[in-house]
């Protein structure tokens, strides 16, 4: 018999989760602070709950997908809801930091609430599709026992181990990569526009350069992992890359383009060069990101 699933939070992503579960014929109970957002889902067979307590009491598995952990904690950490959650699987799909995930995990452990953390690596339109990737962390037995539900949400669930912070860790690390590329794309498009270079040609050139970008970024990660920074076999030294960024900064100044991006890069290059790492591989700059945080 399939478990009853409660979904707390029915914004765009939460609604997609509900519809994916309904497609697989799960009984789904929903709660949202704004009741009207749940009414279209009720028309699709979901059951509207009047309160969070009612929603939790009615289900075997509880998915939470709200704005942030503060909201999640406010909804879950009341005496009645905490008691109702005891012994039921809580799957936290709210975006947050590893620390927030572990803090909620500590609370769940004290309250005898089985707990998984998920990080959705997809847009709402991909939820439930075979290629939809959702990262999970927590006790392996909880992951395996809930596998059918997880597969209903996305066909490519990825288990990252029992440290509940690791789903958020990888989520944020990958988002840093994505946002870096997106902001760089904005910078490049602005340069092309300023220089009256056709954006269509820029877009096609991005596709052509992606294999080289993939190779260099993976090489950086491997070098950091191995602490292998010598420049003899480098794909690009600090000196080499810093010269290119200085040219980019000059172009921005010539065209009146906001230099915030290249200025941020220059800061790290200057730290590396000042410390004598100009001839070393670009990956050595990771040392200065780490030390800056301290």
CORBEL-V590465 format. One record per run of one state. SS is the DSSP state (~ for helix, > for strand, _ for the rest). FROM is the first residue (numbers start at 1). LEN is the number of residues. If there is no record, write none. Layout:
# CORBEL-V590465
SS_FROM_LEN, SS_FROM_LEN
This chain:
# CORBEL-V590465
__1_4, >_5_4, __9_3, ~_12_12, __24_4, >_28_4, __32_4, ~_36_7, __43_4, >_47_2, __49_3, ~_52_6, __58_3, >_61_4, __65_4, ~_69_8, __77_2, ~_79_7, __86_3, >_89_4, __93_5, ~_98_13, __111_4, >_115_6, __121_3, ~_124_3, __127_6, >_133_6, __139_1, ~_140_6, __146_1, ~_147_7, __154_2, >_156_4, __160_6, ~_166_29, __195_4, ~_199_28, __227_4, ~_231_3, __234_3, >_237_1, ~_238_18, __256_4, ~_260_15, __275_6, >_281_1, ~_282_12, __294_1
